Amino acid sequence: MLTIGELIESMKNELFLNPINDFEKKCAKRETEIKYYIEHIRVMIMEHVDYTSENNKLSHFQKERINKNVKNLCDYTELLCKELDKDRIQNHIKHLGGLRTQEFEPDYLFLIFNSLYGSIISDIVWAGDLSIFDAIKVSRNDMSPYEFESYIPYKINYLRKNIEDSKIEFFSKNHLKSISEVFTCYENKLLNAGNVLLLTTIEGLVRDLAVVVCNYQKIDVNLDSEEYNSLSNLLRKIPWEKDIFIDHSQLSILNQDRVPHVINWGYPLQWNDNFINGTYTEINLNERLGFLKRRFKEHRDNILHGDNIEYGNSFHLYTNLSALSEVLKVAEYYHKKIKNG
């Protein structure tokens, strides 16, 4: 475990103080950039600390995520400090060439996933279709709620097509009219109305989906019980089977969970197999729709309880359309699974 003294010493040491040739200049650049990101991470950690001290009523999700982020950022700092070694820096630079051109490459996804704004205040990266540039802007609080407008036509077109093609009986019967009205609200710039309608539709769709999955998995529970009045309890307390196949990289985005990596071409890469594209795992309904219990739930509660009256913007519409899209994907998944036996 990295100590404060070791961290201070690593930052203070100048490994390539007066570089003479091109090789030494590249080494010095790697050293400088590693130190820059160690300081950047320190600022990120202090953002979490300040947010905690300024907010007396943090939710369970916020407290848990803050603790997780701070630990993850400390772990990444320790990895970076290990790279502040003359031999390791020189070995990396010696192996540059071809497609290996960068003196240092930060783990951008890890930083986005563990940022205060990216994972706690907005918590929207799970939607999966933000560009890296916009995801970085979200993580730095540089993206206004109205900049999400550019993503909304794509979301609506996706939903229109998949709704028209959907063979899911409960979806067509119970929710098609409401979603069509959401589209009408958007076309008429009635975003407050559209967002409220989306929130109720999403909850209704998840509850209908829960009935289907319980029947399929032969889970004997009374879904009308008060125990499952909240959507969070419905997802969390029912013993769902793990029967949803998902790519680890997609799961990483949904959970905003990633093991940090530091690329040093002078040493074998130690990738965690759980986060390599093309490898799959099985998860349950609660894990697949877990984002609905996080910041999405807090936004939803604040809106439906009247605590947030400024929800008529593109950010909330994008968030709610994204949530609907994800729930629809899961409904389609089970529809095919049940149909194919």
C-alpha positions in Angstrom: 0.0 0.0 0.0 1.3 3.4 -1.0 2.1 5.7 1.9 1.8 9.5 1.9 5.5 9.8 2.3 6.2 7.6 -0.7 3.7 9.6 -2.8 5.4 12.9 -1.8 8.8 11.5 -2.5 7.7 10.2 -6.0 6.3 13.5 -7.0 9.3 15.4 -5.7 12.0 13.4 -7.4 13.1 14.6 -10.9 14.2 11.5 -12.8 15.0 13.3 -16.1 15.8 16.9 -15.0 17.9 18.1 -17.9 17.1 15.9 -20.9 19.7 16.2 -23.7 18.7 13.9 -26.6 15.3 12.8 -28.1 15.2 9.6 -26.0 15.7 11.5 -22.7 13.1 14.1 -23.7 10.5 11.4 -24.3 11.4 9.9 -21.0 11.0 13.3 -19.3 7.6 13.7 -21.1 6.4 10.4 -19.7 7.5 11.4 -16.2 5.8 14.8 -16.5 2.5 13.3 -17.8 2.4 10.6 -15.1 2.9 13.3 -12.4 0.2 15.5 -14.1 -2.4 12.7 -13.8 -1.4 11.8 -10.2 -2.2 15.5 -9.4 -5.4 15.3 -11.5 -6.5 12.2 -9.5 -5.8 14.1 -6.3 -8.1 16.8 -7.4 -10.8 14.2 -8.3 -10.5 12.7 -4.8 -10.9 16.1 -3.2 -14.0 16.7 -5.3 -15.5 13.6 -3.6 -14.4 14.8 -0.2 -15.8 18.3 -0.6 -19.1 16.9 -2.0 -19.4 14.7 1.1 -18.7 17.6 3.5 -21.2 19.9 1.7 -24.1 17.4 1.6 -25.6 16.2 4.8 -28.2 14.0 3.2 -26.3 11.6 0.9 -28.2 8.6 -0.4 -27.0 5.1 0.2 -26.0 4.9 -3.4 -24.0 8.1 -3.2 -22.2 7.1 0.0 -21.3 3.7 -1.4 -20.2 5.1 -4.8 -18.1 7.8 -3.2 -16.2 5.3 -1.1 -15.7 3.0 -4.1 -14.5 5.9 -6.3 -12.0 7.1 -3.7 -10.6 3.6 -3.2 -10.3 3.1 -6.9 -8.6 6.4 -7.5 -6.1 5.7 -4.7 -5.4 2.3 -6.4 -4.7 4.0 -9.7 -2.4 6.5 -8.0 -0.4 3.7 -6.6 -0.1 2.1 -10.0 1.1 5.4 -11.5 3.6 6.0 -8.7 5.2 2.6 -9.5 5.8 4.0 -13.0 7.8 6.9 -11.6 10.9 4.7 -11.9 13.8 5.5 -14.2 14.2 2.0 -15.5 10.5 1.5 -16.1 10.2 4.8 -17.9 13.2 4.0 -20.1 11.9 0.5 -20.9 8.6 1.9 -22.1 10.3 4.5 -24.3 12.6 1.9 -25.8 9.7 -0.2 -26.9 7.8 2.7 -28.7 7.4 2.4 -32.5 4.9 1.6 -35.1 1.4 2.0 -33.5 3.0 2.5 -30.1 3.6 6.3 -30.2 2.4 7.7 -26.9 4.8 8.4 -24.1 1.9 8.0 -21.7 -1.8 7.1 -22.1 -4.1 7.6 -19.2 -7.0 5.2 -18.6 -9.7 7.6 -19.7 -12.6 5.1 -19.2 -11.4 4.4 -15.6 -11.2 8.2 -14.9 -14.7 8.7 -16.4 -16.2 5.8 -14.4 -14.7 7.1 -11.1 -15.4 10.8 -11.5 -17.8 12.6 -9.2 -19.9 14.0 -12.0 -19.7 11.0 -14.3 -20.7 8.3 -11.7 -22.6 10.1 -9.0 -24.1 13.5 -10.0 -25.1 12.6 -13.6 -24.5 8.8 -13.7 -25.4 8.6 -17.4 -22.4 6.8 -18.9 -24.4 3.5 -18.6 -26.5 4.7 -21.6 -23.6 3.5 -23.7 -23.9 5.8 -26.7 -22.2 8.9 -25.5 -19.0 9.7 -27.5 -15.8 9.5 -25.5 -15.5 13.3 -25.9 -18.9 13.9 -24.4 -18.3 11.4 -21.7 -15.2 13.2 -20.7 -17.1 16.5 -20.7 -19.7 14.9 -18.4 -17.0 13.6 -16.0 -15.6 17.2 -15.8 -19.0 18.9 -15.5 -18.4 20.7 -18.8 -21.5 19.5 -20.5 -24.8 21.4 -20.1 -28.1 19.6 -19.8 -29.2 21.0 -23.2 -26.2 19.5 -25.1 -27.8 16.1 -24.9 -30.3 17.3 -27.5 -28.1 15.9 -30.3 -28.6 12.4 -29.0 -32.4 12.4 -28.7 -33.4 12.0 -32.3 -31.3 8.9 -32.5 -32.9 7.5 -29.3 -36.4 8.2 -30.6 -35.7 6.7 -34.0 -34.3 3.6 -32.3 -37.4 3.3 -30.1 -39.8 3.9 -33.0 -38.2 1.1 -35.1 -38.0 -1.4 -32.2 -41.5 -0.6 -31.0 -43.0 -1.1 -34.4 -41.1 -4.4 -34.8 -41.8 -5.6 -31.3 -43.7 -8.9 -30.8 -43.9 -8.5 -27.0 -47.6 -8.8 -26.1 -47.5 -7.0 -22.8 -45.4 -4.2 -24.3 -47.8 -3.6 -27.2 -50.9 -3.9 -25.1 -50.0 -1.8 -22.1 -47.3 0.7 -23.1 -47.4 1.5 -26.8 -49.9 4.3 -26.5 -47.9 6.0 -23.7 -44.7 5.9 -25.6 -46.3 7.3 -28.7 -47.5 10.2 -26.5 -43.9 10.7 -25.4 -42.9 11.2 -29.0 -45.7 13.7 -29.4 -44.6 15.6 -26.3 -41.0 15.8 -27.8 -42.3 17.0 -31.1 -44.3 19.7 -29.4 -41.4 20.6 -27.0 -43.5 19.5 -23.9 -40.5 18.0 -22.2 -41.9 18.1 -18.6 -44.9 16.1 -19.7 -42.8 13.7 -21.8 -40.4 13.0 -18.9 -43.1 12.3 -16.3 -44.8 10.0 -18.8 -41.6 8.2 -19.5 -40.9 7.6 -15.8 -44.3 6.0 -15.2 -44.0 4.0 -18.4 -40.6 2.6 -17.5 -41.8 1.5 -14.1 -44.9 -0.2 -15.6 -42.8 -1.9 -18.2 -40.3 -3.2 -15.6 -43.1 -4.5 -13.4 -44.7 -6.3 -16.4 -41.3 -7.7 -17.3 -40.9 -9.0 -13.7 -44.1 -11.0 -14.1 -42.9 -12.6 -17.3 -39.4 -13.4 -15.8 -40.9 -14.8 -12.6 -43.1 -17.1 -14.5 -40.3 -18.2 -16.8 -37.9 -18.8 -13.9 -40.7 -20.4 -11.8 -40.1 -17.9 -8.9 -43.0 -18.1 -6.5 -43.5 -14.6 -5.1 -46.4 -12.3 -4.7 -45.5 -9.3 -6.8 -48.5 -7.4 -5.5 -47.0 -7.5 -2.0 -46.1 -4.2 -0.3 -42.6 -5.5 -0.1 -42.2 -4.8 -3.8 -43.9 -1.4 -3.9 -40.6 0.3 -4.8 -38.9 -0.5 -8.0 -35.6 -0.9 -6.2 -37.1 -3.6 -3.9 -38.7 -5.4 -6.9 -35.3 -5.7 -8.6 -33.2 -6.3 -5.5 -35.2 -8.7 -3.3 -36.4 -11.2 -5.8 -34.0 -14.2 -6.2 -33.6 -13.8 -10.0 -31.6 -16.5 -11.8 -28.4 -15.5 -13.7 -29.6 -16.2 -17.3 -28.7 -13.0 -19.1 -25.5 -13.3 -21.2 -23.6 -10.1 -21.5 -20.2 -9.0 -22.8 -17.9 -8.0 -20.0 -17.2 -4.7 -21.7 -20.9 -3.8 -21.8 -21.3 -4.9 -18.2 -18.3 -2.6 -17.3 -20.2 0.4 -18.9 -23.5 -0.5 -17.2 -21.8 -0.7 -13.8 -19.2 2.0 -14.5 -16.7 -0.5 -13.1 -13.2 -1.0 -14.5 -9.9 -2.2 -13.2 -7.3 0.5 -13.9 -4.5 -0.2 -16.4 -1.2 1.5 -16.9 0.4 0.8 -20.3 4.1 0.2 -20.2 5.3 -1.5 -23.4 8.5 -2.6 -21.7 6.6 -5.1 -19.6 4.0 -7.7 -20.3 0.4 -6.3 -20.1 -1.5 -7.6 -17.1 -5.0 -7.3 -18.4 -7.9 -8.4 -16.2 -9.8 -11.0 -18.2 -13.1 -9.7 -16.9 -12.8 -6.6 -19.0 -11.6 -7.9 -22.4 -14.0 -7.4 -25.2 -15.5 -10.7 -26.5 -15.7 -12.4 -23.1 -19.1 -13.1 -21.6 -20.7 -13.7 -18.3 -24.2 -14.3 -16.9 -26.0 -11.8 -14.8 -29.6 -11.5 -13.4 -32.3 -9.0 -14.0 -31.3 -7.0 -10.9 -27.8 -6.6 -12.2 -28.8 -5.8 -15.8 -31.2 -3.0 -14.7 -29.1 -2.0 -11.7 -28.7 1.6 -13.1 -32.4 2.1 -12.3 -31.6 2.0 -8.6 -28.8 4.6 -8.7 -28.9 8.2 -9.7 -31.8 7.5 -12.1 -33.9 6.5 -9.1 -33.0 9.7 -7.2 -33.9 11.9 -10.3 -37.1 9.9 -10.6 -38.1 10.3 -6.9 -37.3 14.0 -6.9 -39.4 14.6 -10.0 -42.5 12.5 -9.0 -42.4 13.8 -5.4 -42.3 17.4 -6.6 -38.8 18.2 -5.3 -37.4 18.9 -8.7 -39.3 21.2 -11.0 -36.5 21.8 -13.5 -36.7 18.5 -15.4 -37.9 19.9 -18.7 -34.5 19.6 -20.4 -32.6 17.4 -22.8 -30.6 15.7 -20.1 -33.6 14.2 -18.3 -35.2 13.3 -21.6 -32.0 11.6 -22.8 -31.7 9.8 -19.5 -35.3 8.5 -19.5 -35.2 7.5 -23.2 -32.0 5.7 -22.6 -33.5 3.8 -19.6 -36.6 2.9 -21.7 -34.3 1.6 -24.5 -32.3 -0.6 -22.0 -35.5 -2.0 -20.5 -36.9 -2.7 -24.0 -33.6 -4.6 -24.9 -34.1 -6.8 -21.8 -37.7 -7.4 -22.6 -36.8 -8.4 -26.2 -34.1 -10.7 -24.8 -36.5 -12.6 -22.6 -39.1 -12.7 -25.3 -36.7 -14.5 -27.6 -35.4 -16.7 -24.8 -38.9 -17.9 -23.9 -39.9 -18.3 -27.5 -36.9 -20.4 -28.3 -37.4 -22.5 -25.3 
